[in-house]
Amino acid sequence: DTNSTNMSLAYLLKSEKRFYAPVVPAVDAYTYQCSIKVSSDDLARMASVLANEGVNPVSKKRLLSKEQTTYILNNVLPEGLYEYSDNWIARTGGRAFAKSGVGGGLLIVLPDICGIGIVSPPLDKHGNSVKGIAAGVKLSKKLAEPVFSKRTLKRKNKGKKKTRRRKKK
């Protein structure tokens, strides 16, 4: 009943040939997915699968391929926190992927380290959990190295054969 904005946007996109599904069922499915109640435990489990390249760390069952996991994380990073995403990347040093929900939930992925789930309304002006963002920034700085740190780059290059350039005569 209160989903008129999403319906309007979907019809606008459809009129511009940029919405590729039947509007009403697609927006209804989206609204339903946004309305599912999850706990911080649920969010942490989902984030842990993404942090573990698609494998549930408890059951060891593969739920997503590595390619699917990479695709999801690459799309979450620039958009997962709406207009705050750029600030998140800057504040966490690119070490954490995050997706927020309108109920105050926050899913945080630290690849190869852990998944974190936080549920803590109220929301900021961007629609993200105020306390969740603050906790996520602190945890990411404590638990993970920045993407471009010297230690991270050294670790990535470890084992690679060093080659010397020959001088031109």
C-alpha positions in Angstrom: 0.0 0.0 0.0 2.9 2.4 0.6 5.1 1.4 -2.2 4.0 4.0 -4.7 7.5 5.5 -5.2 9.0 2.2 -6.2 6.1 1.5 -8.5 6.5 4.9 -10.1 10.2 4.5 -10.6 9.7 1.0 -12.1 7.1 2.3 -14.6 9.4 5.3 -15.5 12.2 2.8 -16.2 9.9 0.6 -18.1 8.8 3.6 -20.3 12.5 4.2 -21.1 13.0 0.5 -21.9 15.3 0.1 -18.9 13.2 -2.3 -16.8 13.2 -5.8 -18.1 10.4 -7.6 -16.1 6.7 -7.2 -15.6 6.5 -4.2 -13.2 3.9 -5.3 -10.6 5.3 -8.8 -9.9 8.9 -7.6 -9.9 8.2 -4.7 -7.5 6.1 -7.0 -5.3 9.0 -9.5 -5.1 11.4 -6.7 -4.3 9.1 -5.3 -1.6 8.7 -8.8 -0.1 12.5 -9.3 0.0 12.9 -5.9 1.7 10.3 -6.9 4.4 11.8 -10.2 5.6 12.9 -10.0 9.2 16.5 -11.0 9.8 18.6 -11.0 12.9 22.2 -10.0 13.4 23.0 -13.7 13.5 21.3 -14.2 10.1 23.3 -11.3 8.6 26.6 -12.6 10.0 25.9 -16.0 8.5 25.2 -14.5 5.1 28.3 -12.3 5.4 30.5 -15.3 6.4 29.5 -17.2 3.3 30.6 -14.2 1.2 33.8 -13.8 3.3 34.6 -17.5 2.7 34.4 -17.3 -1.1 30.8 -18.8 -1.2 31.4 -21.6 1.3 29.4 -21.9 4.5 32.2 -21.9 7.1 30.2 -24.1 9.5 28.7 -26.8 7.2 31.5 -26.5 4.6 28.8 -26.6 1.9 29.5 -24.4 -1.2 26.5 -22.1 -1.6 28.0 -19.8 -4.3 30.7 -20.2 -6.8 33.9 -18.0 -6.4 32.8 -16.1 -9.5 29.3 -15.4 -8.0 30.8 -14.3 -4.8 33.2 -11.9 -6.5 30.4 -10.6 -8.6 28.2 -9.9 -5.6 31.0 -8.2 -3.6 32.1 -6.1 -6.6 28.5 -4.8 -6.9 28.0 -4.3 -3.2 31.2 -2.2 -2.6 30.2 0.9 -4.7 26.4 0.7 -3.9 25.8 -1.2 -0.7 25.4 1.8 1.5 23.7 4.1 -1.0 25.1 7.6 -1.1 27.5 6.8 1.8 29.3 4.0 -0.1 32.3 6.3 -1.2 32.7 7.5 2.4 32.6 3.8 3.6 35.4 2.8 1.2 37.5 5.8 2.3 37.0 5.2 6.0 37.6 1.4 5.9 40.5 1.6 3.5 38.7 -0.6 1.0 39.0 -3.6 3.4 35.3 -4.1 4.1 32.2 -4.7 1.9 28.9 -3.7 3.4 25.2 -3.8 2.6 22.5 -2.0 4.6 18.8 -2.6 5.0 16.0 -0.2 5.7 15.3 -2.0 9.1 18.7 -1.0 10.5 20.5 -4.1 9.5 24.1 -4.1 8.2 26.0 -7.0 6.6 29.7 -6.5 6.6 32.2 -8.8 4.7 35.9 -8.9 5.5 37.1 -11.3 2.8 39.1 -14.3 4.2 38.5 -13.0 7.7 34.9 -13.0 8.8 31.3 -11.8 8.3 29.6 -9.4 10.6 25.9 -8.8 11.1 24.6 -5.7 13.0 21.0 -4.7 13.6 20.8 -1.3 15.2 18.2 1.4 14.2 18.0 4.4 13.9 19.2 5.2 10.4 21.2 8.1 9.1 20.2 10.4 6.2 21.4 7.8 3.7 19.3 5.0 5.2 22.2 3.2 7.0 22.4 2.2 10.7 24.2 5.0 12.6 25.8 2.7 15.2 26.3 -0.1 12.7 28.4 2.1 10.4 30.5 3.3 13.4 31.0 -0.2 14.7 31.8 -1.5 11.1 34.5 1.1 10.6 36.2 0.3 13.9 36.0 -3.4 13.4 37.3 -3.3 9.8 40.3 -1.2 10.9 41.0 -3.6 13.8 40.6 -6.9 11.9 41.8 -6.2 8.4 44.6 -4.5 6.6 43.9 -1.8 4.0 43.8 -3.1 0.4 46.8 -1.1 -0.6 49.0 -1.5 2.5 52.7 -2.5 2.1 52.1 -5.7 3.9 49.1 -6.7 1.8 51.0 -5.9 -1.4 54.0 -7.9 -0.2 51.8 -10.9 0.7 50.2 -10.8 -2.8 53.6 -10.7 -4.5 55.1 -13.4 -2.2 56.3 -16.4 -4.2 56.3 -14.5 -7.5 59.5 -14.8 -9.3 61.4 -11.5 -9.5 62.6 -10.6 -13.0 65.3 -8.2 -13.9 65.1 -6.0 -16.9 68.0 -6.2 -19.2 69.7 -3.0 -20.0 69.6 -1.9 -23.7 73.0 -1.6 -25.3 
